[in-house]
Amino acid sequence: MPIGRPLFEASIGKPNGKANSLPAGTYHPVSLGLPATLSLTTHRFYPIVPMAVTSPKHQFAAGLIACLGLICPMSDAVADEGDVFNVLAAQNLTHDSNVFRLAPTVDPNAVIGRSDKDDFSTVTTLGILADKRIGRQRLFGDATRTLVRYRRFDFLDYDVNAYRFSWDGEIGNDWQIKGRWSRDKSLTSFGDFRSPTRNLETRRPRSLFVNYRVDSRWWLLAGVSASETSNSTAARRSLDVKSVTHEGGIQYRAPWGGVLGLTLRNRDGSYPNRAIGPFATADTRFEQEETELTFTHPYDGLSRIEARLAHVRRSYPTLTARDFSGPSARLAWTWVLRGGLSVTITARRELIADEQLFSSYDVTKALSIAPRWVISGKTQIEASFERRLRYFLGDPGFFVLPLAIPARRDATNLYSASIVYAPLRSTTLRLSLSQDERVSSANGLAYQATTLFGSAQVVF
């Protein structure tokens, strides 16, 4: 990035001569939470945006207007490929027709105290990116500040300080190293969390993987990773989990570009906010073992097959009735057609621990198709459809009822379509429409939701 005059200058003034005098939940996206009147001047483009952000309508528009001011053509202010440090600014606007995923038979007034189920929300992000190559080592990191604001359901508002760091490197000709560390926070989805409460999940994953070249085709793999997930509400703190995973394997890289790998993985985990007692229905620790076979096969440069087959076994030291095991698999085929068209078809089967009163895990079977059309170097259209079946299995038998309760089964259809436009190398605009429909054998868990999403992002 050229050095000299700054890309933008912002002057912040206090509306009505009072500091922070606006109602709770009012914010200025660019100033990251400080209600203000903004005067923005950009290099070679001089819009003046005086705005006292005093109404919800202006609140949602302010960040997008400011971001659009940043992304207008500025030939000497975009990110250069050789820059070590860059600044990221992004503004998203979403309309969700059913924020809390309420069933059609549920009265919204009884659950959320109002008849409106829909809402607008904005996500405003400002961050710093760092990307540096030192010899054969590449270091990348970013730090972002994000504000999430809702128009009606402002008790869901939250702020996020997120961090990421990665290290990709080589030592000599035989060693490859990948390190990852991050911290993020987000609102728990209301698809299964059936309570109009703000619960924030904080995730802290770390990992280090090392590959050693035995010869020109064979590699040895080893890795260790740790993760922590915590919840902000007391009702979900029993789901806080810490785990450490060790893995090792072998990989064959064929001369035609195919890759075949075998990995053994062991994960030890604990739930720090649980206790075992005479009436406990969930354990405090678990061990999970996986044997995984992976295969990747490119064909004529026009298609690619990726396959994964694994066996998963999870066990608990005390409540062994919750133990489970079974196969997990994923098969994806990407086919590149003429004229910038491509399509990816994916089938998968997953086993996930889900400790409820009448089930210990769920099996998800899904089939999806995702076409994409790259119209030009600046514009592309994306779409997807997924049919997902979810079975809740592994009744631990803690409760004996006079009548048998059938296992819960869900069927979900997900549709989405997006158009992406990049007027500059550093700028991305996106508009998306999605539909989420679920039917369930359990009462009150079906829902339908339509989401309209727009975003603007610029890196400079």
Helices and strands as residue ranges (DSSP letters): E 8-13, G 15-17, E 37-42, H 56-71, E 85-96, H 108-112, E 119-134, E 137-150, G 154-156, E 158-171, E 175-187, E 200-203, E 206-213, E 218-231, G 234-239, E 241-253, E 259-270, E 285-299, E 303-315, G 320-322, E 324-336, E 341-356, E 359-374, E 379-393, E 409-421, E 427-440, E 447-459
